[in-house]
């Protein structure tokens, strides 16, 4: 079976990590994946896939929002045969939907919805989403909350939707070795606690709330892994609050598994999430977790961490102080996190996508019963 994975880029976001992690296991099962990117950035994930012999296509050097991608993708689909075209993220979901109408070949198109909400979910944009999702034979959601919200927004997709939760390589994070704390986080005193956050520097991840919370807790350092358009704004916020020496922007890192073992607490303050790969990695590492109480995070964290109202830096600070002051609670939550992570192994996720691909190719998944089996895969 030949599958084309279509995605905006292969940066270090959750969707991108999931796509790359599925590759090797699929090849072992006779599923050959190729990759079509709107933008190539020569990232670590690209390099890893190329090292495994994967073919990566990125024919245009244009903004991901350029409609020129429609014609380029159509040309690629006309030139190459794929059993399944699997699309991830917006705007490539839209460009692929248009290309699907224009291509000469008959392909099976599916898409994975990675977020519980987005800025398109406004009445005047509903028609756009109806057109976009109508192009896909199956719409897979990364969590129950993501599925519920999508069906509420577009009830007509209900017969084509199912949930396949994200997964990770649990052992990779569970058995990682810690780094030297002073060197890893550029701090002078290794006894000082460090809160770690991983995520692109964009509004949805709400690092500003985390920085405000840290400003109320003396001597605690914050390390943020990720890049994005808000770096300057967040740096200015830390400086304004007088804690710039305690907030460390680490940029892109390839050693997140070891950073998780080194930090004292992991924080995920997102405004919304589908099912956070970063939080799954933190669970597998046995990190002590505090996360915003939004559907996509509460569902995965469950009782393996503390939750606070999204955007409330005072409540986040209370959670952080509670964890810092109670070593026994941190130990208990760490054990619960490792147990919880076992439910989200990449092997389970791979099994479900393989089943989905084969059923779509065979035309077998035409009933609600089949969809229910996938929803209840765990």
C-alpha positions as CSV (number, residue, x, y, z in Angstrom):
1,X,0.0,0.0,0.0
2,X,1.2,3.5,-0.9
3,X,0.2,6.5,1.2
4,X,1.0,10.2,0.7
5,X,1.1,12.2,3.9
6,X,0.4,15.8,3.2
7,X,1.2,18.5,5.8
8,X,2.1,22.1,6.0
9,X,5.7,21.4,7.1
10,X,7.7,19.0,9.3
11,X,8.4,21.3,12.2
12,X,8.3,20.1,15.8
13,X,4.5,20.4,16.3
14,X,2.4,17.6,17.5
15,X,0.9,16.7,14.1
16,X,4.3,16.7,12.5
17,X,5.9,14.5,15.2
18,X,3.0,12.0,14.9
19,X,3.4,11.8,11.1
20,X,7.1,11.1,11.4
21,X,6.8,8.6,14.2
22,X,4.4,6.4,12.2
23,X,6.9,6.0,9.4
24,X,9.2,3.1,10.4
25,X,6.4,1.0,11.8
26,X,4.3,1.4,8.7
27,X,7.1,0.3,6.4
28,X,7.5,-2.9,8.4
29,X,3.9,-3.6,7.7
30,X,4.1,-3.0,4.0
31,X,2.7,0.6,4.0
32,X,5.0,2.9,2.1
33,X,4.6,6.5,3.0
34,X,5.8,9.5,1.0
35,X,5.5,13.1,2.2
36,X,4.3,16.2,0.5
37,X,5.1,19.5,2.3
38,X,3.9,23.0,1.6
39,X,7.1,24.2,3.0
40,X,10.5,22.5,3.6
41,X,12.6,23.8,6.4
42,X,15.3,21.2,6.6
43,X,14.1,20.3,10.1
44,X,15.3,17.4,12.3
45,X,12.1,15.5,11.5
46,X,12.8,15.9,7.7
47,X,16.4,14.7,8.2
48,X,15.2,11.7,10.2
49,X,12.7,10.7,7.5
50,X,15.3,11.1,4.8
51,X,17.7,9.0,6.7
52,X,15.1,6.3,6.8
53,X,14.8,6.5,3.0
54,X,11.6,8.4,2.8
55,X,10.7,10.5,-0.2
56,X,9.8,14.1,0.6
57,X,8.3,16.5,-1.9
58,X,8.2,20.2,-1.4
59,X,8.0,21.7,-4.9
60,X,7.1,25.3,-4.1
61,X,8.9,28.0,-2.2
62,X,5.8,30.0,-1.3
63,X,3.7,30.9,1.8
64,X,1.6,28.0,3.0
65,X,-1.4,30.3,2.4
66,X,-0.6,30.7,-1.3
67,X,-3.3,29.2,-3.6
68,X,-0.5,28.2,-5.9
69,X,-0.2,25.0,-3.8
70,X,-3.4,23.7,-5.3
71,X,-2.0,23.4,-8.8
72,X,1.3,22.0,-7.5
73,X,-0.4,19.4,-5.5
74,X,-2.8,18.5,-8.3
75,X,0.2,18.0,-10.6
76,X,1.8,15.7,-8.1
77,X,-1.3,13.7,-7.6
78,X,-1.8,13.3,-11.4
79,X,1.8,12.2,-11.8
80,X,1.9,9.7,-8.9
81,X,-0.5,6.9,-7.7
82,X,-1.4,6.6,-4.1
83,X,-3.9,4.3,-2.4
84,X,-4.5,6.9,0.3
85,X,-3.9,10.6,0.6
86,X,-3.7,11.5,4.3
87,X,-3.9,15.2,5.0
88,X,-3.0,17.1,8.2
89,X,-3.6,20.6,9.3
90,X,-4.9,23.8,7.8
91,X,-4.4,25.4,5.2
92,X,-3.2,22.3,3.4
93,X,-6.6,20.6,4.2
94,X,-8.2,23.3,2.0
95,X,-5.7,23.1,-0.8
96,X,-5.9,19.3,-0.9
97,X,-9.7,19.5,-0.9
98,X,-9.6,21.7,-4.0
99,X,-6.9,19.6,-5.6
100,X,-9.0,16.5,-5.0
101,X,-11.7,18.0,-7.2
102,X,-9.3,18.8,-10.0
103,X,-7.1,15.7,-10.2
104,X,-7.6,13.1,-12.9
105,X,-6.9,10.2,-10.6
106,X,-9.4,8.7,-8.2
107,X,-7.8,8.7,-4.7
108,X,-9.0,8.0,-1.3
109,X,-8.6,11.2,0.8
110,X,-8.7,11.2,4.6
111,X,-7.7,13.9,7.0
112,X,-6.8,14.1,10.7
113,X,-8.3,16.9,12.8
114,X,-5.6,17.8,15.4
115,X,-7.4,20.5,17.4
116,X,-10.6,20.9,19.4
117,X,-11.3,24.3,17.9
118,X,-9.8,26.9,15.5
119,X,-10.4,30.4,14.4
120,X,-12.4,29.3,11.4
121,X,-15.3,28.2,13.5
122,X,-17.4,31.3,12.9
123,X,-20.8,31.3,11.2
124,X,-19.5,33.2,8.2
125,X,-16.8,30.6,7.6
126,X,-19.0,27.5,8.0
127,X,-19.5,27.1,4.3
128,X,-15.7,27.0,3.8
129,X,-15.3,24.2,6.3
130,X,-18.3,22.3,4.8
131,X,-16.6,22.4,1.4
132,X,-13.2,21.4,2.9
133,X,-14.3,18.4,4.9
134,X,-16.7,17.2,2.2
135,X,-13.6,16.2,0.2
136,X,-12.5,13.6,2.7
137,X,-13.9,10.0,2.9
138,X,-12.9,9.8,6.5
139,X,-12.2,12.5,9.2
140,X,-10.1,11.2,12.1
141,X,-10.0,13.2,15.4
142,X,-7.1,12.9,17.8
143,X,-9.4,12.9,20.9
144,X,-13.0,12.4,21.9
145,X,-13.2,16.2,22.6
146,X,-11.9,17.0,19.2
147,X,-14.5,14.7,17.6
148,X,-17.4,16.1,19.7
149,X,-16.5,19.7,18.9
150,X,-16.2,19.0,15.2
151,X,-19.5,17.2,14.9
152,X,-21.2,20.1,16.8
153,X,-19.7,22.5,14.3
154,X,-20.5,20.3,11.2
155,X,-23.1,17.7,12.0
156,X,-22.9,16.4,8.4
157,X,-19.5,14.8,9.1
158,X,-20.9,12.6,11.9
159,X,-21.1,9.4,9.6
160,X,-17.5,9.9,8.4
161,X,-15.7,10.7,11.7
162,X,-13.9,8.6,14.3
163,X,-11.3,9.1,17.0
164,X,-7.8,7.7,16.9
165,X,-5.8,9.2,19.8
166,X,-2.2,10.4,19.2
167,X,0.6,8.1,20.4
168,X,4.3,8.3,21.2
169,X,7.3,6.1,21.8
170,X,6.7,5.6,25.5
171,X,10.0,3.9,26.2
172,X,12.1,6.6,24.6
173,X,10.8,9.1,27.1
174,X,10.5,6.7,30.0
175,X,14.1,5.6,29.9
176,X,15.8,8.9,28.9
177,X,18.6,10.2,31.1
178,X,18.6,13.5,32.8
179,X,21.0,16.3,31.9
180,X,23.2,18.4,34.1
181,X,20.6,20.9,35.4
182,X,22.9,24.0,35.5
183,X,24.1,23.5,32.0
184,X,20.7,22.5,30.5
185,X,18.9,25.5,31.8
186,X,21.8,28.0,32.2
187,X,21.2,28.5,35.9
188,X,23.9,29.0,38.6
189,X,22.2,26.9,41.4
190,X,21.0,23.4,40.6
191,X,18.8,23.4,43.7
192,X,16.5,26.0,42.2
193,X,13.3,24.5,40.7
194,X,12.8,24.7,36.9
195,X,9.4,24.6,35.2
196,X,9.6,23.4,31.6
197,X,7.1,24.1,28.8
198,X,7.3,22.8,25.2
199,X,5.4,24.4,22.3
200,X,5.5,26.9,19.5
201,X,5.5,30.5,20.6
202,X,2.0,31.3,19.4
203,X,-1.1,32.7,21.2
204,X,-2.8,29.3,21.4
205,X,0.0,28.0,23.7
206,X,-0.5,31.0,26.1
207,X,3.1,31.1,27.4
208,X,2.2,34.6,28.7
209,X,0.0,33.2,31.4
210,X,2.8,30.9,32.5
211,X,5.3,33.8,32.6
212,X,2.9,35.8,34.7
213,X,2.5,32.9,37.1
214,X,6.3,32.4,37.4
215,X,6.7,36.1,38.2
216,X,4.7,35.6,41.5
217,X,6.9,32.7,42.7
218,X,10.4,33.7,43.8
219,X,13.6,31.8,42.7
220,X,11.7,29.5,40.2
221,X,13.1,29.4,36.7
222,X,11.0,28.8,33.5
223,X,12.5,27.1,30.4
224,X,10.5,27.2,27.2
225,X,11.3,25.0,24.2
226,X,10.0,26.2,20.9
227,X,10.1,28.9,18.3
228,X,7.5,31.3,16.9
229,X,6.3,34.8,16.2
230,X,5.8,35.7,19.9
231,X,9.4,35.4,21.0
232,X,10.0,39.1,21.1
233,X,6.7,39.8,22.8
234,X,7.2,37.1,25.4
235,X,10.8,38.2,26.1
236,X,9.5,41.8,26.6
237,X,6.8,40.5,29.0
238,X,9.5,38.7,31.1
239,X,11.6,41.8,31.2
240,X,8.6,44.0,32.2
241,X,7.8,41.7,35.0
242,X,11.4,41.8,36.2
243,X,12.1,38.1,35.7
244,X,14.0,38.0,32.4
245,X,17.0,36.3,34.2
246,X,14.6,33.5,35.3
247,X,12.9,32.9,31.9
248,X,15.0,30.9,29.4
249,X,13.9,30.6,25.7
250,X,15.7,27.4,24.5
251,X,14.5,27.5,20.9
252,X,14.3,24.2,19.0
253,X,15.8,21.2,20.8
254,X,16.3,17.6,19.9
255,X,16.8,16.5,23.5
256,X,13.3,17.2,24.9
257,X,13.2,13.7,26.4
258,X,16.2,14.5,28.6
259,X,15.0,18.0,29.4
260,X,11.8,16.5,30.7
261,X,13.8,14.3,33.1
262,X,15.8,17.3,34.2
263,X,13.0,19.8,35.0
264,X,11.0,19.7,38.2
265,X,7.6,20.4,36.7
266,X,6.1,20.4,33.2
267,X,3.5,23.0,32.4
268,X,1.1,23.2,29.5
269,X,-1.0,26.4,29.6
270,X,-2.7,26.2,26.2
271,X,-5.9,28.0,25.4
272,X,-7.0,24.8,23.5
273,X,-5.5,21.5,22.4
274,X,-6.6,18.5,20.4
275,X,-4.4,15.9,22.1
276,X,-1.0,17.3,23.0
277,X,2.0,15.2,21.9
278,X,4.1,17.3,24.3
279,X,1.9,16.3,27.2
280,X,2.0,12.7,26.2
281,X,5.8,12.9,26.2
282,X,5.7,14.5,29.6
283,X,3.5,11.7,30.9
284,X,5.8,9.1,29.6
285,X,8.8,10.7,31.2
286,X,7.1,10.7,34.6
287,X,7.0,14.4,34.8
288,X,4.9,16.3,37.3
289,X,2.4,18.0,35.2
290,X,0.2,21.1,35.5
291,X,-2.1,21.9,32.5
292,X,-4.9,24.1,31.6
293,X,-8.3,22.6,32.1
294,X,-9.3,22.5,28.4
295,X,-11.0,19.5,26.8
296,X,-8.0,18.1,24.9
297,X,-5.7,18.3,27.9
298,X,-8.1,17.3,30.7
299,X,-8.9,14.2,28.7
300,X,-5.3,13.0,28.4
301,X,-4.0,14.2,31.8
302,X,-6.9,12.9,33.8
303,X,-5.8,12.3,37.4
304,X,-2.1,12.3,36.5
305,X,-1.6,16.0,37.0
306,X,-3.1,19.2,38.3
307,X,-5.4,21.4,36.1
308,X,-6.1,25.1,36.3
309,X,-8.6,27.4,34.4
310,X,-7.1,28.4,31.1
311,X,-5.7,31.9,31.1
312,X,-5.8,32.2,34.9
313,X,-2.2,32.9,36.0
314,X,-3.1,33.2,39.7
315,X,-4.6,29.7,39.8
316,X,-1.7,28.4,37.8
317,X,0.7,29.9,40.4
318,X,-1.3,28.2,43.1
319,X,-0.9,24.8,41.3
320,X,2.8,25.4,40.9
321,X,3.3,26.3,44.5
322,X,1.3,23.3,45.6
323,X,3.6,21.0,43.6
324,X,6.8,22.7,44.7
325,X,5.9,22.5,48.4
326,X,4.8,18.8,48.3
327,X,7.4,16.3,47.2
328,X,5.1,13.3,48.0
329,X,2.4,14.7,45.7
330,X,5.0,15.1,43.0
331,X,6.1,11.5,43.4
332,X,2.5,10.3,43.3
333,X,1.7,12.2,40.2
334,X,4.9,11.1,38.5
335,X,3.9,7.4,39.0
336,X,0.4,8.2,37.8
337,X,1.8,9.9,34.7
338,X,3.9,6.9,33.7
339,X,0.9,4.6,34.1
340,X,-1.3,6.9,32.1
341,X,1.2,7.2,29.2
342,X,0.9,3.4,28.6
343,X,-2.6,4.0,27.1
344,X,-1.1,6.2,24.4
345,X,1.7,4.1,22.8
346,X,2.5,4.8,19.2
347,X,2.0,1.1,18.5
348,X,-1.8,1.4,19.3
349,X,-2.1,4.5,17.1
350,X,-0.3,2.8,14.3
351,X,-2.6,-0.3,14.5
352,X,-5.6,1.9,14.2
353,X,-4.3,3.9,11.2
354,X,-3.3,0.7,9.5
355,X,-6.8,-0.7,10.0
356,X,-8.3,2.5,8.7
357,X,-6.1,2.7,5.6
358,X,-6.9,-0.9,4.7
359,X,-10.7,-0.5,5.2
360,X,-10.7,2.7,3.2
361,X,-8.8,1.1,0.3
362,X,-11.1,-2.0,0.4
363,X,-14.2,0.2,0.7
364,X,-15.1,-1.8,3.9
365,X,-15.7,1.0,6.3
366,X,-19.2,2.1,5.2
367,X,-21.2,1.7,8.4
368,X,-21.5,3.4,11.7
369,X,-20.5,0.1,13.4
370,X,-17.1,0.3,11.8
371,X,-16.6,3.8,13.0
372,X,-17.6,2.8,16.5
373,X,-14.9,0.1,16.6
374,X,-12.2,2.7,15.8
375,X,-13.6,5.2,18.4
376,X,-13.3,2.4,21.1
377,X,-10.0,1.1,19.9
378,X,-8.3,1.3,23.3
